Amino acid sequence: MKKNIISLSFSFIFCLTTLLGLNYFSFPQDFPDNKFFIKIFDFLKISSIPSQSITVAECSSNLEFYDITSLEYSYYGAVFIPEMNSIFTVPFSKLIKKEIFYQTLAHEVMHFYLHNYFDLTHAEEEGFIIFYLEQKNLIPEYKEYYLTFMNVWEGNIHKFLNSRRKKI
């Protein structure tokens, strides 16, 4: 019952966002290849996961991002929301100006695939993404995620992922 209420509330938010100034895109169709996206496709290949079209909603302002996600836009540039199976971002221009657009989008796309196909803790998921995408500029919280992953993966990505694959 609780899951249905959450799903219904997110459906309402998604409908409401169509009335706001969001721009919708699909990954990978609407984005050019770059080194981060190539790593994602390599990951999908080694994991035997089909590529999927993922909705990416660009908010028209930082305030709109906050209103939709309740996340501090000075800290977050984008977020994958599992209940909506979509990614929401601050305005692309903000991420491009900070030179983190592709890195941020790739990070959230990895959340989409890891959430939908693997059973990982939040720390393992974040740590795997940081490791796999080589995102070295870490704030203290993310260093902890990275270290958590490094402590559990045992040096073999294939073994780690196969042991945590969801039974679909």
N, C-alpha and C positions, 0 to 999 in steps of 0.2 A: 504494500500500500504506500509506504514512504517513498519507494523508488518511483511509483507512478506519479505521485505528487511532485517530486523533483523533476521528473521528465516533463510533466505538464507545465510546470513553471518555466522550465527552460524553453519549451515550445512557445510559450507566450512571449518570453524575452526575445526569441529569434524572430517571431512575427513583428514584434515592436521594433526591432532593429531595422527591419526593412523600411520602416517609416522614417528612420533617422538617416543620417548622411553616410552610411556605410557603402564602401565599394567592395564588390565581391569578385574574387578571383578563384581559379582552380589551380592547385599544384598537381602535376608539374606543367600542365598545358600553358599557363600564362606567364611562366618564368623561364628566362634563358638558363642554359647550363652554366655551371660554375663548379669550382673545386668542391664546395660543400655538397652540392646536389649530386655530383658524381659519386661521392662517398656514400650517399644514401642509396643510390642505385646498386652500388657494389654490395652494400649491406643486404638489400633485398635479394640480390642474386645468391649470396652465400647462405641466406636464411630461407630460401625457397618461398618467399612471400610475393604475391602478385602486386605490382604497382597499382595504386588506386588514386582516383581523383579526390583531392582533399579541398574542402571549402576554406578559403582564407578571406576573412573579412577585415578590411582596412578601415579603422575608425577615422572619422573626419577631424578629430581633435583628441588631445590627451584627456580632456575632461570626459568626452564620450567613451573613451577606453575605460576610464575609471568607473563611469556610470554603469557600463555593461558588465565589467569583470570584477569590480570592487578591489582592484589591484592598483597599487601605487605606480603610476606611469614613470616616475623618475627612477624606479628600480627595475620594472618589467618593461620590455619592449613588445612582447607578444605573449600569448598564453594559449595552450591547447585546452579546450574545455571538453572533457570526455562525454558529458551528458548531451552535448550538442554535436559531438564528433567534428568540431570545427576549430579553426585557429583564428583568434582575434589579435590584431596588431594596432599599435599606435600609428599615426600617419607614416606612410613609407618614407616621406621626406625626412622625418626625424631620425629614422634608422639609417638612412643613406648618409645624412649629414654626420652621424657618429661613426660611419663606416662599419656598421654591424648588421646591415640589412640581410645579406645572404646567410651569415652565421646565425642570426636570430631565427630566421625562417626555417633553416635547416634543423636547428635545435628543436623547434616545435613540431616539425614534420616527424622527427625521430620519436617524439613523445606519442604522436598518433600511432605509429607502427608498434612501438613497444607496448603501449597500453592495450592495443587491440589484439596482439598476438602472443604476448608473454606475460607471465606472472612475476613481476618484479616489485620490490618495495620502492617507495619514492626515492630513497637514497640510492638504491641500485640503479634505477632508471636514470636519474640525474648523473650519477657517476659514470655509467656506461656512455651516455651521450657526450659528456665532457672528454672522456678518454677517446672515444671513437672519432669525434669531430676535431680532436686536438685543440680544444678550447682552453688554452693555458692561462689566460688572464682571469684568474679566479679570485672571487671575494671569499672571505673565510668560510661562510656557509657552504659554498660550492667545493672548497678544498676538502671539507668533511665528507661530502658526497663522493668525491673522487677517491678519497682514501677508503671509504666503505666499499666501493666497487673493487678497488685494487686488492682488498683483503678477501674477497669472495670469488673472484673470477679464476683463480688458480692458473693463470697464464694461457688459457685456451678459450678463445671467444666461442668457437663452435660448441664445445662441451658445455660452456656456461649457458648459452642460448638454448641449446637443445634440452637441457635439464629444466628449463623454466618456460618452455613453450606451452601455451594454453592448448587444452584438448578441445578442438572445435568440431 
